[in-house]
Amino acid sequence: MTDNKVGSSHDTAGTRPLTLLGLGAMGAALGHAWLAAGYPLTVWNRTPGRAEPLAAQGAQVAGTAAEAVAANRLVVVCLLNDDTLGETLDGVDLAGKDLVNLTTSTPGQARVRAEWARERGARFLDGGIMAVPPMIGAPGSGASVFYSGSRALFDAHAEALAVPAGTAYVGEDPGFAALHDVALLSAMYGMFAGVAHAFALIRKEEIPPKDFAPLLSGWLTAMTSSVHQAAAQLESGDYTKNVVSNLAMQVAGSETLLGTAEEQGVSAELLTPYLALMERRLAEGHGDEDTTGLIDLLVRRTGR
């Protein structure tokens, strides 16, 4: 193991040093990306052994989280969850620090954490990572990170933040990065549900999944245009505009979907919640609409 201990911060090749707390799979990938780009890096992890590969690459290893935070102005946190972040930084002096939180959290947790950081004299930026570790630092991988919170912090460290993945600033509200992250992930899981049901329907037949896969992928790709239509309808408030297959027609067709599942011996449990929403919206007299109105059924009336 290369024994790189924390010393004074320094600039190398015009890059500014930073600190990274948390060296799980994602944190380690972030660290390797910054080191490969020539950024002086101080690291800390609760389990010290995880720092060894980064130390061998030139990272300075702090013995405590407080020591790591003290080393540099820019502090990036990538820990297990929000509770772990709070425990790790409990009692640590954050005055004058730029704290970037890449720990997965909810929008509400991010907003509370931003206020927590402000009370301790730190600027705060929350991040939502749209990537898996192998995509980090890999050119052309499509990895990206949503950021929200202090615009001044984002602008000050834009170059460093862009090293591991593409960046997108989505607003001063600290919760917006997490909200964008979870919204996209939720859509992904909805798609996965449809894919699972489709493959289940053909599972018992002499239809090779590898032959069916390009048909399924092509169809889903073609249907992505509906995202833009839904957005336009939400903006205008007119859910009947440019409708090709209205809600009444789609509800009528759902009998075929359920009947086919029954014939193939496939549970319809991934479909029925959505079909139930369609029937509910139709019962309320919106048969001439697109399915965009289902969004309004999902939104609970709260204080926000």
C-alpha positions as CSV (number, residue, x, y, z in Angstrom):
1,M,0.0,0.0,0.0
2,T,1.2,3.5,-0.8
3,D,1.1,5.5,2.4
4,N,-0.1,8.9,1.3
5,K,-1.1,10.9,4.4
6,V,-2.8,14.2,4.4
7,G,-0.6,17.2,4.2
8,S,-1.1,20.7,2.9
9,S,-3.4,21.2,-0.1
10,H,-1.7,22.0,-3.4
11,D,-2.5,22.6,-7.0
12,T,-1.2,20.3,-9.7
13,A,-1.3,21.1,-13.4
14,G,-3.8,23.9,-12.8
15,T,-6.3,21.7,-11.1
16,R,-7.7,22.5,-7.6
17,P,-7.6,19.8,-4.9
18,L,-10.7,18.2,-3.5
19,T,-11.7,15.8,-0.8
20,L,-13.8,12.6,-1.3
21,L,-15.6,10.9,1.6
22,G,-16.9,7.4,0.9
23,L,-15.1,4.8,-1.2
24,G,-17.8,2.3,-2.1
25,A,-18.1,1.2,-5.7
26,M,-19.4,4.6,-6.8
27,G,-17.1,6.7,-4.6
28,A,-14.0,4.7,-5.7
29,A,-15.0,5.2,-9.4
30,L,-15.3,8.9,-8.8
31,G,-11.9,9.0,-7.1
32,H,-10.1,7.1,-9.9
33,A,-11.6,9.6,-12.4
34,W,-10.4,12.6,-10.6
35,L,-6.9,11.2,-10.0
36,A,-6.6,10.1,-13.7
37,A,-7.4,13.7,-14.7
38,G,-4.6,15.0,-12.5
39,Y,-6.7,16.4,-9.5
40,P,-5.0,16.2,-6.1
41,L,-7.3,14.1,-4.0
42,T,-7.7,13.5,-0.3
43,V,-9.9,10.5,0.6
44,W,-11.4,9.0,3.6
45,N,-13.5,5.8,4.2
46,R,-14.8,4.2,7.3
47,T,-13.1,1.0,6.3
48,P,-9.5,2.2,5.6
49,G,-8.6,-0.7,3.3
50,R,-10.8,0.6,0.6
51,A,-8.5,3.6,0.2
52,E,-5.5,1.4,-0.9
53,P,-6.1,1.4,-4.6
54,L,-6.6,5.2,-4.7
55,A,-3.5,5.7,-2.5
56,A,-1.5,3.7,-4.9
57,Q,-2.7,6.1,-7.6
58,G,-1.6,9.1,-5.6
59,A,-4.4,10.0,-3.3
60,Q,-3.7,11.3,0.2
61,V,-5.4,9.2,2.8
62,A,-7.0,10.9,5.9
63,G,-7.3,9.1,9.2
64,T,-10.6,10.8,10.0
65,A,-13.4,12.5,8.2
66,A,-12.6,15.7,10.0
67,E,-9.0,15.6,8.8
68,A,-10.2,15.0,5.2
69,V,-12.7,17.9,5.3
70,A,-10.0,20.2,6.7
71,A,-7.7,19.4,3.8
72,N,-9.6,21.1,1.0
73,R,-12.4,23.6,0.3
74,L,-14.3,21.3,-2.1
75,V,-15.7,18.3,-0.2
76,V,-17.6,15.6,-2.1
77,V,-19.6,13.1,-0.1
78,C,-20.7,9.7,-1.5
79,L,-21.9,7.6,1.4
80,L,-24.5,4.9,2.0
81,N,-27.4,7.1,2.8
82,D,-28.4,10.5,4.4
83,D,-28.2,9.1,7.9
84,T,-24.6,8.0,7.3
85,L,-23.7,11.4,6.0
86,G,-25.1,13.0,9.1
87,E,-23.1,10.6,11.4
88,T,-19.9,11.0,9.4
89,L,-20.0,14.8,9.5
90,D,-21.4,15.2,13.0
91,G,-19.2,17.7,14.8
92,V,-16.9,18.3,11.8
93,D,-16.1,21.9,11.1
94,L,-17.7,22.8,7.7
95,A,-17.3,26.6,7.9
96,G,-16.1,27.9,4.5
97,K,-16.5,24.5,2.8
98,D,-18.2,23.7,-0.5
99,L,-20.1,20.5,0.2
100,V,-21.3,18.4,-2.7
101,N,-23.6,15.6,-1.7
102,L,-23.6,12.6,-4.1
103,T,-25.2,10.4,-1.5
104,T,-28.5,9.0,-2.8
105,S,-31.4,10.8,-1.0
106,T,-34.9,12.0,-1.4
107,P,-35.7,15.6,-2.4
108,G,-36.9,16.3,1.2
109,Q,-33.7,15.0,2.7
110,A,-31.6,17.1,0.3
111,R,-33.6,20.3,1.3
112,V,-33.1,19.6,5.0
113,R,-29.4,18.8,4.4
114,A,-28.9,22.1,2.5
115,E,-30.2,24.0,5.5
116,W,-28.1,21.9,7.8
117,A,-25.0,22.8,5.8
118,R,-25.9,26.5,5.7
119,E,-26.2,26.6,9.5
120,R,-22.7,25.2,9.6
121,G,-21.3,27.9,7.3
122,A,-21.0,25.7,4.2
123,R,-22.3,26.1,0.6
124,F,-24.3,23.0,-0.5
125,L,-24.9,21.3,-3.8
126,D,-26.9,18.1,-4.1
127,G,-26.3,15.6,-6.9
128,G,-28.2,12.8,-8.5
129,I,-26.0,10.3,-10.4
130,M,-27.5,8.8,-13.5
131,A,-24.9,6.1,-14.0
132,V,-23.4,2.9,-12.6
133,P,-19.8,2.8,-11.5
134,P,-18.3,1.4,-14.7
135,M,-19.7,4.4,-16.6
136,I,-17.9,7.0,-14.4
137,G,-14.9,8.6,-16.1
138,A,-15.5,6.6,-19.3
139,P,-15.7,8.9,-22.3
140,G,-18.9,8.4,-24.3
141,S,-20.6,6.3,-21.6
142,G,-23.5,8.6,-21.2
143,A,-23.0,9.0,-17.5
144,S,-24.4,12.2,-16.1
145,V,-25.1,13.9,-12.8
146,F,-27.9,16.3,-12.0
147,Y,-27.0,19.1,-9.6
148,S,-29.1,21.5,-7.6
149,G,-28.6,24.0,-4.8
150,S,-25.9,26.7,-4.8
151,R,-25.3,27.9,-8.3
152,A,-22.2,29.8,-7.2
153,L,-20.8,26.5,-5.9
154,F,-21.6,24.7,-9.1
155,D,-20.0,27.4,-11.2
156,A,-16.9,27.6,-9.1
157,H,-16.2,23.9,-9.4
158,A,-17.8,23.2,-12.8
159,E,-14.6,21.8,-14.3
160,A,-13.9,19.4,-11.5
161,L,-17.5,18.2,-11.4
162,A,-17.5,17.5,-15.1
163,V,-14.6,15.1,-14.9
164,P,-16.4,11.9,-13.7
165,A,-19.6,12.5,-15.8
166,G,-21.6,15.0,-17.7
167,T,-23.3,17.6,-15.6
168,A,-26.7,19.3,-15.6
169,Y,-27.6,22.1,-13.2
170,V,-31.4,21.9,-12.6
171,G,-32.1,24.6,-10.1
172,E,-31.5,26.5,-6.9
173,D,-33.9,24.2,-5.0
174,P,-31.6,21.6,-3.4
175,G,-34.2,18.9,-3.8
176,F,-34.4,19.1,-7.6
177,A,-31.4,16.9,-8.4
178,A,-32.8,14.1,-6.4
179,L,-36.2,14.6,-7.9
180,H,-34.9,14.5,-11.4
181,D,-32.9,11.4,-10.5
182,V,-35.8,9.5,-9.0
183,A,-38.3,10.6,-11.6
184,L,-36.1,9.1,-14.4
185,L,-35.5,5.9,-12.4
186,S,-39.2,5.5,-11.7
187,A,-39.9,5.7,-15.4
188,M,-37.1,3.1,-16.0
189,Y,-38.7,0.7,-13.6
190,G,-42.1,1.2,-15.3
191,M,-40.4,0.3,-18.6
192,F,-38.8,-2.7,-17.0
193,A,-42.2,-3.9,-15.8
194,G,-43.6,-3.7,-19.3
195,V,-40.5,-5.6,-20.6
196,A,-40.9,-8.3,-18.0
197,H,-44.6,-8.8,-18.9
198,A,-43.8,-8.9,-22.6
199,F,-41.1,-11.6,-22.2
200,A,-43.4,-13.5,-19.8
201,L,-46.1,-13.7,-22.5
202,I,-43.8,-15.5,-25.0
203,R,-41.9,-17.5,-22.4
204,K,-43.7,-20.8,-23.0
205,E,-43.7,-20.5,-26.8
206,E,-41.2,-21.4,-29.4
207,I,-40.3,-17.7,-29.8
208,P,-36.6,-17.2,-29.1
209,P,-36.2,-14.2,-26.7
210,K,-33.2,-13.0,-28.7
211,D,-35.3,-12.8,-31.8
212,F,-38.1,-11.0,-29.9
213,A,-35.8,-8.6,-28.2
214,P,-35.1,-6.3,-31.2
215,L,-38.8,-6.1,-31.9
216,L,-39.5,-5.1,-28.3
217,S,-36.6,-2.6,-28.2
218,G,-37.7,-1.0,-31.5
219,W,-41.3,-0.7,-30.4
220,L,-40.4,0.9,-27.1
221,T,-38.1,3.3,-28.9
222,A,-40.9,4.3,-31.3
223,M,-43.2,4.9,-28.4
224,T,-40.9,7.4,-26.6
225,S,-42.4,10.2,-28.7
226,S,-45.4,10.0,-26.3
227,V,-43.2,11.6,-23.6
228,H,-43.1,14.8,-25.6
229,Q,-46.8,14.7,-26.3
230,A,-47.6,14.2,-22.7
231,A,-45.4,17.2,-21.7
232,A,-47.1,19.4,-24.3
233,Q,-50.5,18.4,-23.0
234,L,-49.5,19.0,-19.4
235,E,-48.2,22.5,-20.3
236,S,-51.4,23.4,-22.2
237,G,-53.8,21.7,-19.9
238,D,-55.6,20.3,-23.0
239,Y,-55.4,16.5,-22.8
240,T,-57.4,16.0,-25.9
241,K,-54.9,17.7,-28.2
242,N,-53.4,15.5,-31.0
243,V,-54.9,12.4,-29.5
244,V,-54.4,9.3,-31.8
245,S,-55.9,6.6,-29.5
246,N,-58.2,8.0,-26.9
247,L,-58.8,6.7,-23.4
248,A,-62.1,5.1,-24.3
249,M,-60.5,3.1,-27.1
250,Q,-57.6,2.0,-24.9
251,V,-59.8,0.9,-22.1
252,A,-61.8,-1.2,-24.5
253,G,-58.6,-2.8,-25.8
254,S,-57.4,-3.7,-22.4
255,E,-59.6,-6.7,-22.4
256,T,-57.4,-8.2,-25.1
257,L,-54.3,-7.6,-23.0
258,L,-55.8,-9.3,-19.9
259,G,-57.3,-12.1,-22.0
260,T,-54.0,-12.9,-23.6
261,A,-52.2,-12.9,-20.2
262,E,-54.9,-15.4,-19.0
263,E,-54.4,-17.6,-22.0
264,Q,-50.6,-17.6,-21.7
265,G,-50.8,-18.4,-18.0
266,V,-49.1,-15.0,-17.1
267,S,-50.0,-12.9,-14.1
268,A,-51.3,-9.5,-15.1
269,E,-50.2,-7.9,-11.8
270,L,-47.7,-5.6,-13.5
271,L,-50.5,-4.2,-15.8
272,T,-53.6,-4.1,-13.7
273,P,-52.6,-1.0,-11.6
274,Y,-52.2,1.1,-14.7
275,L,-55.3,-0.3,-16.4
276,A,-57.3,0.4,-13.2
277,L,-56.3,4.1,-13.4
278,M,-57.4,4.2,-17.0
279,E,-60.8,2.8,-16.1
280,R,-61.1,5.3,-13.2
281,R,-60.3,8.3,-15.5
282,L,-62.8,7.0,-18.1
283,A,-65.5,6.7,-15.5
284,E,-65.0,10.3,-14.6
285,G,-66.0,11.3,-18.2
286,H,-62.6,11.7,-19.9
287,G,-62.9,9.2,-22.7
288,D,-61.8,11.6,-25.4
289,E,-58.5,12.4,-23.7
290,D,-55.1,10.8,-24.0
291,T,-53.7,8.9,-21.0
292,T,-52.1,12.1,-19.8
293,G,-55.0,12.6,-17.4
294,L,-53.8,9.6,-15.3
295,I,-51.0,11.8,-14.1
296,D,-53.5,14.0,-12.3
297,L,-55.0,10.9,-10.6
298,L,-51.5,10.1,-9.2
299,V,-50.8,13.5,-7.8
300,R,-52.0,13.7,-4.2
301,R,-53.3,17.1,-3.1
302,T,-50.8,18.2,-0.4
303,G,-49.3,21.4,0.8
304,R,-46.6,21.5,-1.9
